[in-house]
Every structure is written in structure tokens, then in C-alpha cells.
Amino acid sequence: MEETKRVNPLGAEPVSSLMIKFAIPSIIAMLVSALYNIVDQLFIGQAVGTLGNAATNVAFPLSTSCIALALLFGIGGASCFNLNMGRGEKEKAPYFIGNAAVLLFCSGLILCLVTQLFLTPLLIGFGAPSDVLPYADVYVRITSLGFPFLIFTAGGCHLIRADGNPAMAMICNLIGALINTALDAVFVFVFQMGMAGAAFATIIGQIISAVIVFRYLRKFKTVPLRANHLRIQWNYTKEIISIGMASCFNQLAMMIVQIALNNSLKHYGALSAYGVAIPLACAGIVMKVNQVFFSFVIGLSQGSQPIESFNYGAKKYDRVRETYRLALFTGGTISLFSFGLFQLLPRQILVMFGSGTESYFQFGTSYFRVFLFFTWLNFLQPITSTFFTSIGKPVKGIFLSLTRQILFLLPLLLILPLFAGIDGILYAGPISDFMAAAVTVIMAAFEFKDMKKLEQAG
């Protein structure tokens, strides 16, 4: 066990070097994942217009559910693997990788089947008005076929990072995104396939990425993966789910809030001067642009995960603290830059996604500036939630992941518009962001006090 701790770079190399090694590829991988959605929106906005932009927003809860499953089994499997490697339990560790890989693909198949069977009622429930529904139906009917590959790739990249190869995780996502971008241009503009063209480009990129992940997992380098490691066993599955639940719940909370948000925008938009399509289209653009910023933050948290997990398992608490603080400092810097961008250049960002009326740009500008006013605090919650998961405390991670979306934002989305109409939706964002940040700071402070006691107890 002592030899494992000594030779494993996660417990020996400088934390700053490890963060560069793990976080940068993770950030790039997350950016690439965000590009899957934003590239489609760019091409659809230029070729189809406001209704097409609204359709991709209505469809977004299904993409979020894919990421939720990928994080549930991907983060869960990776964290369990690293925790067990840190403890020196090399015989047990590969079962978490094998079980996670099988669960990823099978969950994608189930989600694909459910979507195909119940697509129209799902889209209506997600807030699709009658003029947007046909566009969303065409798009999701095709993209849902790629769900098993999307989930397997997104979750499998966490398993690859746990194997100490974040660069390969980045490559897996990057290749698929580049293929998606190139085919988007061909299918949408050259062949004029509209929503269907963007959808086909997406799933082709996802399938190729999934093949690369599969080939890597067959030659896992830290420990060999054998056929018996792929057999689903409840004792391993239970640990994977318990550890991955916090990250999964965060995405599920986002999905629930997105559905509530779409329906609120649909209802209060119809009562406003903007109509229904403009609020839905603008909200989708703002959300996906914000997802690019969040890719940096989530990439930082994912990059810190194996370092925190291994060193907590090895009782090297000083390295755990150093990793967390470095992630916070970097995340805070990026958040301040994003805040400035959203406040100063909202109209220029909107223009990238196609033309619109003056009302369209007026609402979109307000949405950027008001809803994302506390962007500069939003890095705290995801980094800290992943931190709790990484050190094997999923209950705290789950609670923290639910604070912003479910405990604060969802009630505010239901209450504030009753008094302020569609403007109430905009103000729900910054209020919930501030409250979630306050809870995060308090929970982190108590956790590090407890960690200090563990360190002193020896």
C-alpha cells in the first residue's frame, strides 16, 4: 500500500502540475461537449431562425438528462476507482470501471427507447408551443438515436481521466465535435437539410467518439480490465451510484428547472410584448453561451476530482486542501471574466445566432445582464459539490448540488413572475445564485474544520 502511494503521481507530483495535467484536458473536453449544442444552435439560428433556436431550447432537457446519466456512472465509477487505488485496493478497483462502462451504455439505450416512444408528450411537457413543436420533433427524433453513444462517451471520458490519461479524454470529445461542426456546415448549408441535418451531424460525431472511448477502455493501463469486471454486481453499482449521485442530481435539477423555465417563459411571454418564441429562443442562447463558461468551471472540478479522491484516500489532507483552493482561485478568475463579457457584449453575442427584431435583442440583452448577474459567484457551488463527492461524502454533495436549482431557483421561478411578470423570471437567477453561494461557503468552512481534526488525530 505504501509503495502504491509513493509511486502514484496523484500523491507525489506537485498539485499545480497535476491540475494543469488533469484540468486543462477536462476543460477542453467540457468545452467540446458544450460545442455539440452551441454549434447546432449557431447553424440552426442562421438557417432556420427564431423558431429553430426555440426548438433546440425545448429539446435541451433531454441533452441534460444524458449528461446526468453520464455523470452518475462516469464520476461515480471514476471516484470509486481512485479512492480504492489510493487505499491500495488494486484488486477491487477495476470492477468500478467495468461496471460503470456497461451501465453508461445501457442507460443510454433505455433513454433512447423512452424518448422514441413518448417524444411528442415529452416535448409538449418541456414547453414547446405549437409552432415550435414540428422543429423540435424532427431534431430530437434523430438525436435521441445517439443517446447511448453520447452517454458512453461523456461518462467514459471520466473513466479515462481516472486512468491518468486526461489528454485522451480530451481527444475523444474533440474528434467528435470537429466532425459534428464540419458535417453541420455540409448538411445544413450545402444540402439544406435544416433541423434534420444538424441532428444527423451530431449523432455521427457522437458515434465516432464512442468507438474511440471503447477502444481505449479495452486497453486500460492502470489495471487490466477483464470480462468478469464487466459483469454488473450490485455491491459495486451501489457504490458508483452513491458517489455519482451528487453530480447527477445537479444535472437533473438543471433539467427540472429548465422545464419549469420553458413553461414559465411560454406562459408569461404570451402575456408580454415579446410573445412566446422570442423568450424561448433568447433563453436557449443565453443558457448555451453560459454553458461554455460553465465548461471551464466543471472542467476544473472534474480535473481536481482524481487528485482529491486519491489524496483523501491516502490521508494526505494538505494536498486535498491545496487542490480545492487552486480550483477555486482559477474558477473565480474565469467567472469574473465571464461576468464582464455578459454585461458588456450581450447584443454582439446574440447576433452570432442569427438576426431578429429589436424586441428579440432587447429581451436577450436583459436576460444576459440580469439573469447572469452573479455569474462571478457561480463557480463556488459546482467545484465544492464535486469536492464532497471526491472525498466520499455524497450526501453533502447531493444537498449542495440541489441548493441553487431546486431549493432556490425553482420556487423563485414560480413566485416572482406572479408579481413582476416575465421580469420576475430574470430576477430569479441572481437571487438564487447568491443564496447558493452563501450556503456553499458555510458548508466548505465546516468541512475543512473537520478535515483539520482528522489530520491532527493522525
ABEGO torsion letter per residue (X at the ends): XAAAAAABAAAABBAAAAAAAAAAAAAAAAAAAAAAAAAAAAAAAAAAEAAAAAAAAAAAAAAAAAAAAAAAAAAAAAAAAAAAAAAGBAAAAAAAAAAAAAAAAAAAAAAAAAAAAAAAAAAAAAGBBAAAAAAAAAAAAAAAAAAAAAAAAAAAAAAAAAAGBAAAAAAAAAAAAAAAAAAAAAAAAAAGAEAAAAAAAAAAAAAAAAAAAAAAAAABAABBBBAAAABBBAAAAAAAAAAAAAAAAAAAAAAAAAAAAAAAAAAAAAABAAEAAAAAAAAAAAAAAAAAAAAAAAAAAAAAAAAAAAAAAAGBAAAAAAAAAAAAAAAAAAAAAAAAAAAAAAAAAAAAAEBBBAAAAAAAAAAAAAAAAAAAAAAAAAAAAAAAAAAGBAAAAAAAAAAAAAAAAAAAAAAAAAAAEAAAAAAAAAAAAAAAAAAAAAAAAAAAAAAAAAAAAX
